[in-house]
């Protein structure tokens, strides 16, 4: 799951700091999400999916389809 989140961010040439601002969290918190150091809250998963235009199932690694 965490690889998908990082890859999607990098595909858009965004930094962790920029993603933190988009999600209204600190850079450190977002970095911890990407590294898998903390569980990602459901509301953040939904925001990530909406922002990247993918399903939550894709983020969770339940499917390889991005739509």
C-alpha positions as CSV (number, residue, x, y, z in Angstrom):
1,X,0.0,0.0,0.0
2,X,2.7,2.5,1.0
3,X,4.5,2.0,-2.3
4,X,1.4,3.0,-4.2
5,X,1.0,6.2,-2.2
6,X,4.6,7.2,-2.7
7,X,4.5,6.3,-6.5
8,X,1.4,8.4,-7.0
9,X,2.9,11.4,-5.2
10,X,6.2,11.1,-7.2
11,X,4.2,10.7,-10.5
12,X,2.8,14.2,-9.8
13,X,6.2,15.6,-8.8
14,X,5.0,16.5,-5.4
15,X,7.0,16.6,-2.2
16,X,5.9,15.1,1.1
17,X,5.6,18.6,2.4
18,X,3.2,19.5,-0.4
19,X,1.1,16.4,0.3
20,X,1.0,17.3,4.0
21,X,-0.4,20.7,3.1
22,X,-3.0,19.1,0.8
23,X,-4.1,16.7,3.5
24,X,-3.8,19.2,6.3
25,X,-1.2,17.2,8.2
26,X,2.5,17.8,9.0
27,X,5.3,16.7,6.6
28,X,6.4,14.2,9.3
29,X,2.9,12.7,9.6
30,X,2.7,12.3,5.9
31,X,6.2,10.8,5.7
32,X,5.1,8.3,8.4
33,X,2.1,7.3,6.3
34,X,4.4,6.7,3.2
35,X,6.9,4.7,5.2
36,X,4.2,2.6,7.0
37,X,5.3,3.8,10.4
38,X,1.7,4.6,11.3
39,X,-1.7,3.4,10.1
40,X,-3.4,5.8,7.7
41,X,-6.8,6.9,9.0
42,X,-9.7,6.1,6.7
43,X,-10.5,9.8,6.1
44,X,-6.9,10.3,4.8
45,X,-7.2,7.3,2.6
46,X,-10.3,8.7,1.1
47,X,-8.7,12.1,0.5
48,X,-5.7,10.4,-1.1
49,X,-7.8,8.3,-3.4
50,X,-9.9,11.4,-4.4
51,X,-6.8,13.5,-4.9
52,X,-5.1,10.9,-7.1
53,X,-8.2,9.8,-8.9
54,X,-7.8,6.1,-7.8
55,X,-9.9,3.8,-5.6
56,X,-9.2,3.1,-2.0
57,X,-8.9,-0.5,-3.0
58,X,-5.9,0.5,-5.2
59,X,-4.3,2.3,-2.4
60,X,-4.8,-0.7,-0.1
61,X,-3.2,-3.0,-2.7
62,X,-6.5,-5.0,-3.2
63,X,-6.4,-4.3,-6.9
64,X,-3.9,-3.1,-9.5
65,X,-6.6,-1.2,-11.4
66,X,-6.3,2.5,-10.8
67,X,-10.0,3.2,-11.7
